[in-house]
Amino acid sequence: MPGDGLSQVLEWAVEVVKKAGQIGIIGVDSPTTTSYPIGKAMNKNLTLRMGNCDHRAYIPRLVNMVAAGVIDPTKVLTQDEGTQDAISAYKAFDKRQPGWIKVELEPQQARKEV
């Protein structure tokens, strides 16, 4: 179901991991998410580890790579929207509409100058 991808993936992960296995969840999820198949995971004696990522370990190196021109982060951007369109842009992204992979939100003033 669009907009519910993480919940589906978590269900699948609990189903496919062997007993006494481990599941790692890396990324960002809404703090309001309240469901997880905890009972199934406990009955399989699974180990769960989760978190966003170790930003402090990666950001300085990535900033240096961007500054040196080694990588261009703008190449992953598929959409450019103004901040006034943030809600509709997020809805399109969340529903995985075609072409919505990475979105840049810019203040209206910055967009006019470009």
ROFI-511566 format. One record per atom (N, C-alpha, C): x, y, z; residue in one letter; atom name. Coordinates in nm, 4 decimals. Each point is the difference from the previous one (the first is absolute). Layout:
<kollums>
<xx: X&yy: Y&zz: Z&miti: A&baba: CA> .
...
</kollums>
This chain:
<kollums>
<xx: 0.0845&yy: -0.1172&zz: 0.0000&miti: M&baba: N> .
<xx: -0.0845&yy: 0.1172&zz: 0.0000&miti: M&baba: CA> .
<xx: 0.0894&yy: 0.1240&zz: 0.0000&miti: M&baba: C> .
<xx: -0.0199&yy: 0.0950&zz: -0.0924&miti: P&baba: N> .
<xx: 0.0816&yy: 0.1215&zz: -0.0016&miti: P&baba: CA> .
<xx: -0.0057&yy: 0.0720&zz: 0.1344&miti: P&baba: C> .
<xx: 0.1154&yy: 0.0482&zz: 0.0422&miti: G&baba: N> .
<xx: 0.0067&yy: 0.0729&zz: 0.1262&miti: G&baba: CA> .
<xx: 0.0142&yy: -0.0891&zz: 0.1211&miti: G&baba: C> .
<xx: 0.0031&yy: -0.1317&zz: -0.0209&miti: D&baba: N> .
<xx: 0.0110&yy: -0.0934&zz: 0.1125&miti: D&baba: CA> .
<xx: 0.1121&yy: -0.1003&zz: -0.0255&miti: D&baba: C> .
<xx: 0.0984&yy: 0.0402&zz: -0.0801&miti: G&baba: N> .
<xx: 0.1075&yy: -0.0904&zz: -0.0389&miti: G&baba: CA> .
<xx: 0.0804&yy: -0.0537&zz: 0.1160&miti: G&baba: C> .
<xx: 0.0327&yy: 0.0855&zz: 0.0955&miti: L&baba: N> .
<xx: 0.0823&yy: -0.0463&zz: 0.1117&miti: L&baba: CA> .
<xx: -0.0706&yy: -0.1081&zz: 0.0800&miti: L&baba: C> .
<xx: -0.1282&yy: 0.0169&zz: 0.0283&miti: S&baba: N> .
<xx: -0.0729&yy: -0.1010&zz: 0.0759&miti: S&baba: CA> .
<xx: 0.0015&yy: -0.1339&zz: -0.0722&miti: S&baba: C> .
<xx: -0.0189&yy: 0.0029&zz: -0.1315&miti: Q&baba: N> .
<xx: 0.0001&yy: -0.1237&zz: -0.0780&miti: Q&baba: CA> .
<xx: 0.1369&yy: -0.0674&zz: 0.0036&miti: Q&baba: C> .
<xx: 0.1047&yy: 0.0786&zz: -0.0147&miti: V&baba: N> .
<xx: 0.1355&yy: -0.0551&zz: 0.0020&miti: V&baba: CA> .
<xx: 0.0317&yy: -0.0614&zz: 0.1363&miti: V&baba: C> .
<xx: -0.0429&yy: 0.0645&zz: 0.1069&miti: L&baba: N> .
<xx: 0.0248&yy: -0.0539&zz: 0.1335&miti: L&baba: CA> .
<xx: -0.0723&yy: -0.1328&zz: 0.0196&miti: L&baba: C> .
<xx: -0.1218&yy: -0.0098&zz: -0.0499&miti: E&baba: N> .
<xx: -0.0739&yy: -0.1275&zz: 0.0066&miti: E&baba: CA> .
<xx: 0.0774&yy: -0.1089&zz: -0.0751&miti: E&baba: C> .
<xx: 0.0440&yy: 0.0324&zz: -0.1219&miti: W&baba: N> .
<xx: 0.0737&yy: -0.0977&zz: -0.0804&miti: W&baba: CA> .
<xx: 0.1299&yy: -0.0409&zz: 0.0681&miti: W&baba: C> .
<xx: 0.0685&yy: 0.0972&zz: 0.0596&miti: A&baba: N> .
<xx: 0.1274&yy: -0.0305&zz: 0.0652&miti: A&baba: CA> .
<xx: -0.0194&yy: -0.1013&zz: 0.1124&miti: A&baba: C> .
<xx: -0.1013&yy: 0.0191&zz: 0.0822&miti: V&baba: N> .
<xx: -0.0257&yy: -0.0935&zz: 0.1101&miti: V&baba: CA> .
<xx: -0.0348&yy: -0.1384&zz: -0.0563&miti: V&baba: C> .
<xx: -0.0735&yy: -0.0029&zz: -0.1096&miti: E&baba: N> .
<xx: -0.0384&yy: -0.1286&zz: -0.0585&miti: E&baba: CA> .
<xx: 0.1191&yy: -0.0771&zz: -0.0572&miti: E&baba: C> .
<xx: 0.0931&yy: 0.0686&zz: -0.0651&miti: V&baba: N> .
<xx: 0.1057&yy: -0.0712&zz: -0.0734&miti: V&baba: CA> .
<xx: 0.1272&yy: -0.0257&zz: 0.0800&miti: V&baba: C> .
<xx: 0.0217&yy: 0.0750&zz: 0.1075&miti: V&baba: N> .
<xx: 0.1224&yy: -0.0208&zz: 0.0781&miti: V&baba: CA> .
<xx: -0.0122&yy: -0.1291&zz: 0.0801&miti: V&baba: C> .
<xx: 0.1098&yy: -0.0781&zz: 0.0005&miti: K&baba: N> .
<xx: -0.0014&yy: -0.1278&zz: 0.0729&miti: K&baba: CA> .
<xx: -0.0133&yy: 0.0227&zz: 0.1502&miti: K&baba: C> .
<xx: -0.0400&yy: -0.1022&zz: 0.0711&miti: K&baba: N> .
<xx: -0.0099&yy: 0.0090&zz: 0.1454&miti: K&baba: CA> .
<xx: 0.1351&yy: 0.0396&zz: 0.0576&miti: K&baba: C> .
<xx: -0.0039&yy: 0.0845&zz: 0.1026&miti: A&baba: N> .
<xx: 0.1182&yy: 0.0543&zz: 0.0673&miti: A&baba: CA> .
<xx: 0.0839&yy: 0.0872&zz: -0.0931&miti: A&baba: C> .
<xx: -0.0599&yy: 0.0465&zz: -0.1095&miti: G&baba: N> .
<xx: 0.0696&yy: 0.0877&zz: -0.0935&miti: G&baba: CA> .
<xx: -0.0027&yy: 0.1450&zz: 0.0453&miti: G&baba: C> .
<xx: 0.0498&yy: 0.0865&zz: -0.0861&miti: Q&baba: N> .
<xx: 0.0085&yy: 0.1414&zz: 0.0317&miti: Q&baba: CA> .
<xx: -0.0643&yy: 0.0827&zz: -0.1102&miti: Q&baba: C> .
<xx: -0.0643&yy: 0.1089&zz: 0.0385&miti: I&baba: N> .
<xx: -0.0570&yy: 0.0952&zz: -0.0935&miti: I&baba: CA> .
<xx: 0.0597&yy: 0.1360&zz: 0.0320&miti: I&baba: C> .
<xx: 0.0531&yy: 0.0657&zz: -0.1012&miti: G&baba: N> .
<xx: 0.0517&yy: 0.1354&zz: 0.0142&miti: G&baba: CA> .
<xx: -0.0880&yy: 0.0954&zz: -0.0776&miti: G&baba: C> .
<xx: -0.0432&yy: 0.1065&zz: 0.0624&miti: I&baba: N> .
<xx: -0.0854&yy: 0.0991&zz: -0.0638&miti: I&baba: CA> .
<xx: 0.0757&yy: 0.1319&zz: 0.0005&miti: I&baba: C> .
<xx: 0.0341&yy: 0.0477&zz: -0.1199&miti: I&baba: N> .
<xx: 0.0745&yy: 0.1247&zz: -0.0122&miti: I&baba: CA> .
<xx: -0.0851&yy: 0.0958&zz: -0.0809&miti: I&baba: C> .
<xx: -0.0182&yy: 0.1190&zz: 0.0476&miti: G&baba: N> .
<xx: -0.0774&yy: 0.0977&zz: -0.0743&miti: G&baba: CA> .
<xx: -0.0786&yy: 0.0888&zz: 0.0927&miti: G&baba: C> .
<xx: -0.0994&yy: 0.0644&zz: -0.0572&miti: V&baba: N> .
<xx: -0.0816&yy: 0.0930&zz: 0.0756&miti: V&baba: CA> .
<xx: -0.1449&yy: -0.0438&zz: -0.0090&miti: V&baba: C> .
<xx: -0.0653&yy: -0.0084&zz: 0.1119&miti: D&baba: N> .
<xx: -0.1413&yy: -0.0320&zz: 0.0032&miti: D&baba: CA> .
<xx: -0.0686&yy: 0.1024&zz: 0.0891&miti: D&baba: C> .
<xx: -0.1273&yy: 0.0121&zz: -0.0174&miti: S&baba: N> .
<xx: -0.0764&yy: 0.0968&zz: 0.0784&miti: S&baba: CA> .
<xx: -0.0021&yy: -0.0390&zz: 0.1469&miti: S&baba: C> .
<xx: 0.0184&yy: 0.0970&zz: 0.0903&miti: P&baba: N> .
<xx: -0.0091&yy: -0.0302&zz: 0.1425&miti: P&baba: CA> .
<xx: -0.1401&yy: -0.0444&zz: 0.0413&miti: P&baba: C> .
<xx: -0.0973&yy: 0.0185&zz: -0.0874&miti: T&baba: N> .
<xx: -0.1366&yy: -0.0405&zz: 0.0332&miti: T&baba: CA> .
<xx: -0.0286&yy: -0.1449&zz: -0.0396&miti: T&baba: C> .
<xx: 0.0960&yy: -0.0664&zz: -0.0657&miti: T&baba: N> .
<xx: -0.0203&yy: -0.1403&zz: -0.0353&miti: T&baba: CA> .
<xx: -0.0142&yy: -0.0812&zz: 0.1279&miti: T&baba: C> .
<xx: -0.1067&yy: -0.0771&zz: 0.0078&miti: T&baba: N> .
<xx: -0.0261&yy: -0.0727&zz: 0.1242&miti: T&baba: CA> .
<xx: -0.0163&yy: -0.1499&zz: -0.0196&miti: T&baba: C> .
<xx: 0.0150&yy: -0.0489&zz: -0.1213&miti: S&baba: N> .
<xx: -0.0207&yy: -0.1435&zz: -0.0177&miti: S&baba: CA> .
<xx: 0.1268&yy: -0.0680&zz: -0.0503&miti: S&baba: C> .
<xx: 0.0247&yy: -0.1152&zz: 0.0526&miti: Y&baba: N> .
<xx: 0.1114&yy: -0.0852&zz: -0.0404&miti: Y&baba: CA> .
<xx: -0.0374&yy: -0.1410&zz: 0.0449&miti: Y&baba: C> .
<xx: 0.0309&yy: -0.1010&zz: -0.0789&miti: P&baba: N> .
<xx: -0.0369&yy: -0.1368&zz: 0.0389&miti: P&baba: CA> .
<xx: 0.0904&yy: -0.0534&zz: 0.1120&miti: P&baba: C> .
<xx: -0.0038&yy: 0.0665&zz: 0.1139&miti: I&baba: N> .
<xx: 0.0900&yy: -0.0332&zz: 0.1113&miti: I&baba: CA> .
<xx: -0.0230&yy: -0.1409&zz: 0.0523&miti: I&baba: C> .
<xx: -0.1256&yy: -0.0429&zz: 0.0042&miti: G&baba: N> .
<xx: -0.0283&yy: -0.1354&zz: 0.0485&miti: G&baba: CA> .
<xx: 0.0638&yy: -0.1066&zz: -0.0886&miti: G&baba: C> .
<xx: -0.0126&yy: 0.0157&zz: -0.1298&miti: K&baba: N> .
<xx: 0.0621&yy: -0.0952&zz: -0.0934&miti: K&baba: CA> .
<xx: 0.1520&yy: 0.0023&zz: 0.0140&miti: K&baba: C> .
<xx: 0.0557&yy: 0.1202&zz: 0.0145&miti: A&baba: N> .
<xx: 0.1448&yy: 0.0122&zz: 0.0140&miti: A&baba: CA> .
<xx: 0.0477&yy: -0.0653&zz: 0.1296&miti: A&baba: C> .
<xx: -0.0739&yy: 0.0191&zz: 0.1083&miti: M&baba: N> .
<xx: 0.0390&yy: -0.0602&zz: 0.1278&miti: M&baba: CA> .
<xx: -0.0093&yy: -0.1516&zz: -0.0049&miti: M&baba: C> .
<xx: -0.1055&yy: -0.0519&zz: -0.0635&miti: N&baba: N> .
<xx: -0.0162&yy: -0.1449&zz: -0.0078&miti: N&baba: CA> .
<xx: 0.1095&yy: -0.0660&zz: -0.0831&miti: N&baba: C> .
<xx: 0.0627&yy: 0.0750&zz: -0.0882&miti: K&baba: N> .
<xx: 0.1108&yy: -0.0523&zz: -0.0795&miti: K&baba: CA> .
<xx: 0.1351&yy: 0.0311&zz: 0.0650&miti: K&baba: C> .
<xx: -0.0032&yy: 0.0665&zz: 0.1169&miti: N&baba: N> .
<xx: 0.1221&yy: 0.0362&zz: 0.0719&miti: N&baba: CA> .
<xx: 0.0926&yy: 0.0863&zz: -0.0864&miti: N&baba: C> .
<xx: -0.0579&yy: 0.0995&zz: -0.0662&miti: L&baba: N> .
<xx: 0.0779&yy: 0.0859&zz: -0.0888&miti: L&baba: CA> .
<xx: 0.0660&yy: 0.1138&zz: 0.0764&miti: L&baba: C> .
<xx: 0.1140&yy: 0.0437&zz: -0.0504&miti: T&baba: N> .
<xx: 0.0685&yy: 0.1175&zz: 0.0514&miti: T&baba: CA> .
<xx: -0.0297&yy: 0.1152&zz: -0.0945&miti: T&baba: C> .
<xx: -0.0468&yy: 0.1103&zz: 0.0546&miti: L&baba: N> .
<xx: -0.0331&yy: 0.1177&zz: -0.0794&miti: L&baba: CA> .
<xx: 0.0971&yy: 0.1125&zz: 0.0330&miti: L&baba: C> .
<xx: 0.0586&yy: 0.0588&zz: -0.1026&miti: R&baba: N> .
<xx: 0.0861&yy: 0.1168&zz: 0.0177&miti: R&baba: CA> .
<xx: -0.0484&yy: 0.1050&zz: -0.0967&miti: R&baba: C> .
<xx: -0.0115&yy: 0.1235&zz: 0.0467&miti: M&baba: N> .
<xx: -0.0524&yy: 0.1037&zz: -0.0878&miti: M&baba: CA> .
<xx: 0.0541&yy: 0.1364&zz: 0.0354&miti: M&baba: C> .
<xx: -0.0072&yy: 0.0879&zz: -0.0952&miti: G&baba: N> .
<xx: 0.0423&yy: 0.1380&zz: 0.0183&miti: G&baba: CA> .
<xx: 0.0075&yy: 0.0685&zz: -0.1347&miti: G&baba: C> .
<xx: 0.0148&yy: 0.1308&zz: 0.0014&miti: N&baba: N> .
<xx: 0.0059&yy: 0.0737&zz: -0.1262&miti: N&baba: CA> .
<xx: 0.1278&yy: -0.0370&zz: -0.0748&miti: N&baba: C> .
<xx: 0.1124&yy: 0.0469&zz: 0.0417&miti: C&baba: N> .
<xx: 0.1316&yy: -0.0394&zz: -0.0488&miti: C&baba: CA> .
<xx: 0.1023&yy: 0.0773&zz: 0.0817&miti: C&baba: C> .
<xx: 0.1241&yy: -0.0343&zz: -0.0154&miti: D&baba: N> .
<xx: 0.1061&yy: 0.0661&zz: 0.0757&miti: D&baba: CA> .
<xx: 0.0441&yy: 0.1252&zz: -0.0767&miti: D&baba: C> .
<xx: -0.0847&yy: 0.1044&zz: 0.0048&miti: H&baba: N> .
<xx: 0.0254&yy: 0.1218&zz: -0.0761&miti: H&baba: CA> .
<xx: 0.1372&yy: 0.0598&zz: 0.0298&miti: H&baba: C> .
<xx: 0.0366&yy: 0.0036&zz: 0.1241&miti: R&baba: N> .
<xx: 0.1258&yy: 0.0649&zz: 0.0386&miti: R&baba: CA> .
<xx: 0.1208&yy: -0.0678&zz: -0.0630&miti: R&baba: C> .
<xx: -0.0106&yy: -0.1279&zz: -0.0273&miti: A&baba: N> .
<xx: 0.1126&yy: -0.0715&zz: -0.0600&miti: A&baba: CA> .
<xx: 0.0108&yy: 0.0265&zz: -0.1503&miti: A&baba: C> .
<xx: -0.1110&yy: 0.0289&zz: -0.0669&miti: Y&baba: N> .
<xx: 0.0002&yy: 0.0107&zz: -0.1453&miti: Y&baba: CA> .
<xx: -0.0044&yy: 0.1424&zz: -0.0539&miti: Y&baba: C> .
<xx: -0.0664&yy: 0.0912&zz: 0.0679&miti: I&baba: N> .
<xx: -0.0221&yy: 0.1344&zz: -0.0536&miti: I&baba: CA> .
<xx: 0.1308&yy: 0.0738&zz: -0.0320&miti: I&baba: C> .
<xx: 0.1001&yy: 0.0053&zz: 0.0880&miti: P&baba: N> .
<xx: 0.1222&yy: 0.0741&zz: -0.0354&miti: P&baba: CA> .
<xx: 0.0661&yy: -0.0526&zz: -0.1282&miti: P&baba: C> .
<xx: 0.0070&yy: -0.1301&zz: -0.0148&miti: R&baba: N> .
<xx: 0.0615&yy: -0.0586&zz: -0.1200&miti: R&baba: CA> .
<xx: -0.0829&yy: 0.0332&zz: -0.1248&miti: R&baba: C> .
<xx: -0.1325&yy: -0.0088&zz: 0.0115&miti: L&baba: N> .
<xx: -0.0857&yy: 0.0307&zz: -0.1138&miti: L&baba: CA> .
<xx: 0.0091&yy: 0.1473&zz: -0.0386&miti: L&baba: C> .
<xx: 0.0033&yy: 0.0895&zz: 0.0973&miti: V&baba: N> .
<xx: 0.0129&yy: 0.1428&zz: -0.0295&miti: V&baba: CA> .
<xx: 0.1309&yy: 0.0262&zz: -0.0734&miti: V&baba: C> .
<xx: 0.1084&yy: -0.0621&zz: 0.0444&miti: N&baba: N> .
<xx: 0.1290&yy: 0.0162&zz: -0.0676&miti: N&baba: CA> .
<xx: -0.0058&yy: -0.0511&zz: -0.1437&miti: N&baba: C> .
<xx: -0.0689&yy: -0.1112&zz: -0.0224&miti: M&baba: N> .
<xx: -0.0107&yy: -0.0557&zz: -0.1349&miti: M&baba: CA> .
<xx: -0.0813&yy: 0.0912&zz: -0.0912&miti: M&baba: C> .
<xx: -0.1051&yy: 0.0609&zz: 0.0532&miti: V&baba: N> .
<xx: -0.0799&yy: 0.0948&zz: -0.0785&miti: V&baba: CA> .
<xx: 0.0841&yy: 0.1237&zz: -0.0311&miti: V&baba: C> .
<xx: 0.0698&yy: 0.0541&zz: 0.1010&miti: A&baba: N> .
<xx: 0.0826&yy: 0.1195&zz: -0.0192&miti: A&baba: CA> .
<xx: 0.1106&yy: -0.0232&zz: -0.1029&miti: A&baba: C> .
<xx: 0.0531&yy: -0.1214&zz: -0.0041&miti: A&baba: N> .
<xx: 0.1075&yy: -0.0332&zz: -0.0944&miti: A&baba: CA> .
<xx: -0.0536&yy: -0.0349&zz: -0.1385&miti: A&baba: C> .
<xx: -0.1316&yy: -0.0064&zz: -0.0145&miti: G&baba: N> .
<xx: -0.0584&yy: -0.0332&zz: -0.1299&miti: G&baba: CA> .
<xx: 0.0026&yy: -0.1477&zz: -0.0329&miti: G&baba: C> .
<xx: 0.0297&yy: -0.0830&zz: 0.0981&miti: V&baba: N> .
<xx: 0.0032&yy: -0.1450&zz: -0.0216&miti: V&baba: CA> .
<xx: -0.1409&yy: -0.0545&zz: -0.0224&miti: V&baba: C> .
<xx: -0.0958&yy: 0.0530&zz: 0.0739&miti: I&baba: N> .
<xx: -0.1396&yy: -0.0405&zz: -0.0180&miti: I&baba: CA> .
<xx: -0.0869&yy: 0.1240&zz: -0.0148&miti: I&baba: C> .
<xx: -0.1101&yy: -0.0162&zz: -0.0723&miti: D&baba: N> .
<xx: -0.0952&yy: 0.1082&zz: -0.0203&miti: D&baba: CA> .
<xx: -0.1356&yy: -0.0474&zz: 0.0504&miti: D&baba: C> .
<xx: -0.0387&yy: 0.0415&zz: 0.1217&miti: P&baba: N> .
<xx: -0.1257&yy: -0.0497&zz: 0.0569&miti: P&baba: CA> .
<xx: -0.1238&yy: 0.0433&zz: -0.0778&miti: P&baba: C> .
<xx: 0.0112&yy: 0.1031&zz: -0.0831&miti: T&baba: N> .
<xx: -0.1171&yy: 0.0443&zz: -0.0756&miti: T&baba: CA> .
<xx: -0.0406&yy: -0.1006&zz: -0.1068&miti: T&baba: C> .
<xx: 0.0871&yy: -0.0917&zz: -0.0364&miti: K&baba: N> .
<xx: -0.0324&yy: -0.0986&zz: -0.1039&miti: K&baba: CA> .
<xx: -0.1072&yy: -0.0986&zz: 0.0448&miti: K&baba: C> .
<xx: -0.0240&yy: -0.0128&zz: 0.1300&miti: V&baba: N> .
<xx: -0.1042&yy: -0.0914&zz: 0.0468&miti: V&baba: CA> .
<xx: -0.1359&yy: 0.0676&zz: 0.0120&miti: V&baba: C> .
<xx: -0.0038&yy: 0.1323&zz: -0.0167&miti: L&baba: N> .
<xx: -0.1259&yy: 0.0735&zz: 0.0110&miti: L&baba: CA> .
<xx: -0.0868&yy: -0.0251&zz: -0.1233&miti: L&baba: C> .
<xx: -0.1234&yy: -0.0386&zz: 0.0240&miti: T&baba: N> .
<xx: -0.0926&yy: -0.0240&zz: -0.1107&miti: T&baba: CA> .
<xx: -0.1106&yy: 0.1039&zz: -0.0048&miti: T&baba: C> .
<xx: -0.0184&yy: 0.0747&zz: 0.1078&miti: Q&baba: N> .
<xx: -0.1044&yy: 0.1017&zz: 0.0059&miti: Q&baba: CA> .
<xx: 0.0537&yy: 0.1226&zz: 0.0709&miti: Q&baba: C> .
<xx: -0.0503&yy: 0.1160&zz: -0.0390&miti: D&baba: N> .
<xx: 0.0365&yy: 0.1268&zz: 0.0616&miti: D&baba: CA> .
<xx: -0.1306&yy: 0.0733&zz: 0.0286&miti: D&baba: C> .
<xx: -0.0318&yy: 0.0161&zz: 0.1257&miti: E&baba: N> .
<xx: -0.1269&yy: 0.0619&zz: 0.0396&miti: E&baba: CA> .
<xx: 0.0265&yy: 0.1143&zz: 0.0978&miti: E&baba: C> .
<xx: -0.0915&yy: 0.0925&zz: 0.0047&miti: G&baba: N> .
<xx: 0.0080&yy: 0.1085&zz: 0.0978&miti: G&baba: CA> .
<xx: -0.0503&yy: -0.0465&zz: 0.1348&miti: G&baba: C> .
<xx: 0.0423&yy: 0.0676&zz: 0.1038&miti: T&baba: N> .
<xx: -0.0424&yy: -0.0402&zz: 0.1345&miti: T&baba: CA> .
<xx: -0.1508&yy: 0.0122&zz: 0.0179&miti: T&baba: C> .
<xx: -0.0639&yy: 0.0894&zz: -0.0762&miti: Q&baba: N> .
<xx: -0.1449&yy: 0.0126&zz: 0.0112&miti: Q&baba: CA> .
<xx: -0.0702&yy: -0.1263&zz: -0.0505&miti: Q&baba: C> .
<xx: 0.0698&yy: -0.0829&zz: -0.0784&miti: D&baba: N> .
<xx: -0.0564&yy: -0.1240&zz: -0.0523&miti: D&baba: CA> .
<xx: 0.0492&yy: -0.1229&zz: 0.0763&miti: D&baba: C> .
<xx: 0.0591&yy: 0.0205&zz: 0.1160&miti: A&baba: N> .
<xx: 0.0624&yy: -0.1111&zz: 0.0730&miti: A&baba: CA> .
<xx: -0.0980&yy: -0.1124&zz: 0.0323&miti: A&baba: C> .
<xx: -0.1199&yy: 0.0312&zz: 0.0412&miti: I&baba: N> .
<xx: -0.0963&yy: -0.1036&zz: 0.0375&miti: I&baba: CA> .
<xx: -0.0384&yy: -0.0835&zz: -0.1214&miti: I&baba: C> .
<xx: -0.0343&yy: 0.0644&zz: -0.1105&miti: S&baba: N> .
<xx: -0.0382&yy: -0.0771&zz: -0.1192&miti: S&baba: CA> .
<xx: 0.1197&yy: -0.0757&zz: -0.0565&miti: S&baba: C> .
<xx: 0.1198&yy: 0.0581&zz: 0.0095&miti: A&baba: N> .
<xx: 0.1202&yy: -0.0696&zz: -0.0465&miti: A&baba: CA> .
<xx: 0.0250&yy: -0.1245&zz: 0.0846&miti: A&baba: C> .
<xx: -0.0162&yy: 0.0134&zz: 0.1308&miti: Y&baba: N> .
<xx: 0.0212&yy: -0.1167&zz: 0.0861&miti: Y&baba: CA> .
<xx: -0.1028&yy: -0.1086&zz: -0.0306&miti: Y&baba: C> .
<xx: -0.1246&yy: 0.0388&zz: -0.0235&miti: K&baba: N> .
<xx: -0.1031&yy: -0.0992&zz: -0.0313&miti: K&baba: CA> .
<xx: 0.0336&yy: -0.0754&zz: -0.1286&miti: K&baba: C> .
<xx: 0.0471&yy: 0.0705&zz: -0.1019&miti: A&baba: N> .
<xx: 0.0384&yy: -0.0646&zz: -0.1257&miti: A&baba: CA> .
<xx: 0.1181&yy: -0.0940&zz: 0.0226&miti: A&baba: C> .
<xx: 0.0980&yy: 0.0455&zz: 0.0760&miti: F&baba: N> .
<xx: 0.1168&yy: -0.0814&zz: 0.0309&miti: F&baba: CA> .
<xx: -0.0407&yy: -0.1240&zz: 0.0799&miti: F&baba: C> .
<xx: -0.0847&yy: 0.0197&zz: 0.1005&miti: D&baba: N> .
<xx: -0.0428&yy: -0.1093&zz: 0.0873&miti: D&baba: CA> .
<xx: -0.0799&yy: -0.1058&zz: -0.0755&miti: D&baba: C> .
<xx: -0.0732&yy: 0.0418&zz: -0.1016&miti: K&baba: N> .
<xx: -0.0781&yy: -0.0948&zz: -0.0806&miti: K&baba: CA> .
<xx: 0.0837&yy: -0.0647&zz: -0.1096&miti: K&baba: C> .
<xx: 0.1279&yy: 0.0347&zz: -0.0045&miti: R&baba: N> .
<xx: 0.0934&yy: -0.0539&zz: -0.0989&miti: R&baba: CA> .
<xx: -0.0476&yy: 0.0239&zz: -0.1428&miti: R&baba: C> .
<xx: -0.0508&yy: 0.1208&zz: -0.0239&miti: Q&baba: N> .
<xx: -0.0414&yy: 0.0339&zz: -0.1346&miti: Q&baba: CA> .
<xx: 0.1235&yy: -0.0017&zz: -0.0907&miti: Q&baba: C> .
<xx: -0.0164&yy: -0.0386&zz: -0.1253&miti: P&baba: N> .
<xx: 0.1154&yy: -0.0076&zz: -0.0917&miti: P&baba: CA> .
<xx: 0.0790&yy: 0.1302&zz: -0.0032&miti: P&baba: C> .
<xx: 0.1315&yy: -0.0121&zz: 0.0080&miti: G&baba: N> .
<xx: 0.0874&yy: 0.1162&zz: -0.0066&miti: G&baba: CA> .
<xx: 0.0290&yy: 0.0673&zz: 0.1323&miti: G&baba: C> .
<xx: -0.0620&yy: -0.0441&zz: 0.1062&miti: W&baba: N> .
<xx: 0.0209&yy: 0.0609&zz: 0.1311&miti: W&baba: CA> .
<xx: 0.0969&yy: -0.0855&zz: 0.0813&miti: W&baba: C> .
<xx: 0.1298&yy: 0.0259&zz: -0.0174&miti: I&baba: N> .
<xx: 0.1011&yy: -0.0773&zz: 0.0716&miti: I&baba: CA> .
<xx: 0.0645&yy: 0.0844&zz: 0.1093&miti: I&baba: C> .
<xx: 0.0452&yy: 0.1199&zz: -0.0352&miti: K&baba: N> .
<xx: 0.0615&yy: 0.0906&zz: 0.0972&miti: K&baba: CA> .
<xx: -0.0457&yy: 0.1411&zz: -0.0345&miti: K&baba: C> .
<xx: -0.0541&yy: 0.0708&zz: 0.0978&miti: V&baba: N> .
<xx: -0.0614&yy: 0.1297&zz: -0.0241&miti: V&baba: CA> .
<xx: 0.0778&yy: 0.1101&zz: 0.0719&miti: V&baba: C> .
<xx: 0.0249&yy: 0.1080&zz: -0.0711&miti: E&baba: N> .
<xx: 0.0614&yy: 0.1180&zz: 0.0601&miti: E&baba: CA> .
<xx: -0.1092&yy: 0.1030&zz: 0.0228&miti: E&baba: C> .
<xx: -0.0123&yy: 0.0473&zz: 0.1228&miti: L&baba: N> .
<xx: -0.0959&yy: 0.1053&zz: 0.0324&miti: L&baba: CA> .
<xx: 0.0773&yy: 0.1309&zz: 0.0141&miti: L&baba: C> .
<xx: -0.0399&yy: 0.1001&zz: -0.0781&miti: E&baba: N> .
<xx: 0.0682&yy: 0.1291&zz: 0.0045&miti: E&baba: CA> .
<xx: -0.0974&yy: 0.1085&zz: 0.0417&miti: E&baba: C> .
<xx: 0.0467&yy: 0.0969&zz: 0.0800&miti: P&baba: N> .
<xx: -0.0844&yy: 0.1146&zz: 0.0321&miti: P&baba: CA> .
<xx: -0.0375&yy: 0.0716&zz: -0.1290&miti: P&baba: C> .
<xx: -0.1172&yy: 0.0597&zz: -0.0041&miti: Q&baba: N> .
<xx: -0.0498&yy: 0.0651&zz: -0.1213&miti: Q&baba: CA> .
<xx: 0.0971&yy: 0.1040&zz: -0.0535&miti: Q&baba: C> .
<xx: 0.0620&yy: 0.0801&zz: 0.0865&miti: Q&baba: N> .
<xx: 0.0931&yy: 0.1035&zz: -0.0452&miti: Q&baba: CA> .
<xx: 0.1176&yy: -0.0591&zz: -0.0743&miti: Q&baba: C> .
<xx: 0.0556&yy: -0.1101&zz: 0.0510&miti: A&baba: N> .
<xx: 0.1153&yy: -0.0623&zz: -0.0641&miti: A&baba: CA> .
<xx: -0.0360&yy: -0.0518&zz: -0.1386&miti: A&baba: C> .
<xx: -0.1219&yy: -0.0493&zz: -0.0163&miti: R&baba: N> .
<xx: -0.0420&yy: -0.0533&zz: -0.1295&miti: R&baba: CA> .
<xx: -0.0122&yy: 0.1098&zz: -0.1039&miti: R&baba: C> .
<xx: -0.0447&yy: 0.1216&zz: 0.0395&miti: K&baba: N> .
<xx: -0.0158&yy: 0.1094&zz: -0.0941&miti: K&baba: CA> .
<xx: 0.1347&yy: 0.0477&zz: -0.0534&miti: K&baba: C> .
<xx: 0.1033&yy: -0.0062&zz: 0.0839&miti: E&baba: N> .
<xx: 0.1324&yy: 0.0479&zz: -0.0411&miti: E&baba: CA> .
<xx: 0.0661&yy: -0.0930&zz: -0.0987&miti: E&baba: C> .
<xx: -0.0346&yy: -0.1258&zz: -0.0004&miti: V&baba: N> .
<xx: 0.0663&yy: -0.0993&zz: -0.0857&miti: V&baba: CA> .
<xx: -0.0341&yy: 0.0159&zz: -0.1434&miti: V&baba: C> .
</kollums>
